[in-house]
């Protein structure tokens, strides 16, 4: 996987928070997380996830694999597959 293909999603325990396309740096600073877009001036384009309980945030990386429908598979996804003996 190339760095340009780097993709992730963030789970806050209730819903997924989508990342910014074009590359993102994630920094945990004290009690908040800052996401910075590296394709623009970081000081002009940043947001904080202060309203979330950061102790429950989970970053799930894209595995580089896709399911049969072309949907990305991330770490922690539950998948099933079919073998000669049946579905697993």
TAVEN-V375669 format. One record per residue. N is the residue number from 0. RES is the residue in one small letter. PSI is psi in radians with two decimals (* if undefined). BURIAL is + if it has 16 or more other C-alpha atoms within 10 Angstrom, else -. Layout:
n=N res=RES psi=PSI burial=BURIAL
n=N res=RES psi=PSI burial=BURIAL
This chain:
n=0 res=x psi=2.33 burial=-
n=1 res=x psi=2.75 burial=-
n=2 res=x psi=-0.58 burial=-
n=3 res=x psi=-0.31 burial=-
n=4 res=x psi=-0.01 burial=-
n=5 res=x psi=2.20 burial=-
n=6 res=x psi=2.58 burial=+
n=7 res=x psi=2.97 burial=+
n=8 res=x psi=2.74 burial=+
n=9 res=x psi=2.23 burial=-
n=10 res=x psi=2.19 burial=-
n=11 res=x psi=0.23 burial=+
n=12 res=x psi=-0.29 burial=-
n=13 res=x psi=-0.62 burial=-
n=14 res=x psi=2.88 burial=-
n=15 res=x psi=2.47 burial=-
n=16 res=x psi=2.11 burial=-
n=17 res=x psi=2.56 burial=-
n=18 res=x psi=2.94 burial=+
n=19 res=x psi=2.28 burial=-
n=20 res=x psi=2.62 burial=-
n=21 res=x psi=0.08 burial=-
n=22 res=x psi=2.26 burial=+
n=23 res=x psi=2.43 burial=+
n=24 res=x psi=2.40 burial=-
n=25 res=x psi=2.20 burial=-
n=26 res=x psi=2.25 burial=-
n=27 res=x psi=2.01 burial=-
n=28 res=x psi=2.02 burial=-
n=29 res=x psi=-1.96 burial=-
n=30 res=x psi=0.35 burial=-
n=31 res=x psi=2.84 burial=-
n=32 res=x psi=2.35 burial=+
n=33 res=x psi=2.31 burial=-
n=34 res=x psi=2.16 burial=+
n=35 res=x psi=2.29 burial=+
n=36 res=x psi=2.13 burial=+
n=37 res=x psi=-0.13 burial=-
n=38 res=x psi=-0.11 burial=-
n=39 res=x psi=3.02 burial=-
n=40 res=x psi=2.08 burial=-
n=41 res=x psi=-0.54 burial=-
n=42 res=x psi=-0.40 burial=-
n=43 res=x psi=-0.28 burial=-
n=44 res=x psi=1.56 burial=-
n=45 res=x psi=2.70 burial=-
n=46 res=x psi=2.69 burial=-
n=47 res=x psi=2.56 burial=-
n=48 res=x psi=0.78 burial=-
n=49 res=x psi=-0.47 burial=-
n=50 res=x psi=-0.02 burial=-
n=51 res=x psi=2.69 burial=-
n=52 res=x psi=1.71 burial=-
n=53 res=x psi=-0.31 burial=-
n=54 res=x psi=-0.34 burial=-
n=55 res=x psi=-0.03 burial=-
n=56 res=x psi=2.37 burial=+
n=57 res=x psi=2.22 burial=-
n=58 res=x psi=2.13 burial=+
n=59 res=x psi=2.06 burial=+
n=60 res=x psi=2.56 burial=-
n=61 res=x psi=2.31 burial=+
n=62 res=x psi=-0.27 burial=+
n=63 res=x psi=-0.02 burial=-
n=64 res=x psi=2.69 burial=-
n=65 res=x psi=2.63 burial=-
n=66 res=x psi=-3.10 burial=-
n=67 res=x psi=-0.32 burial=-
n=68 res=x psi=0.08 burial=-
n=69 res=x psi=0.18 burial=-
n=70 res=x psi=2.43 burial=-
n=71 res=x psi=2.50 burial=-
n=72 res=x psi=2.18 burial=+
n=73 res=x psi=2.82 burial=+
n=74 res=x psi=2.37 burial=-
n=75 res=x psi=-0.20 burial=-
n=76 res=x psi=2.55 burial=-
n=77 res=x psi=2.14 burial=-
n=78 res=x psi=2.76 burial=-
n=79 res=x psi=2.72 burial=-
n=80 res=x psi=2.77 burial=-
n=81 res=x psi=2.26 burial=-
n=82 res=x psi=-3.13 burial=-
n=83 res=x psi=-0.41 burial=-
n=84 res=x psi=-0.20 burial=-
n=85 res=x psi=-2.94 burial=-
n=86 res=x psi=2.44 burial=-
n=87 res=x psi=* burial=-
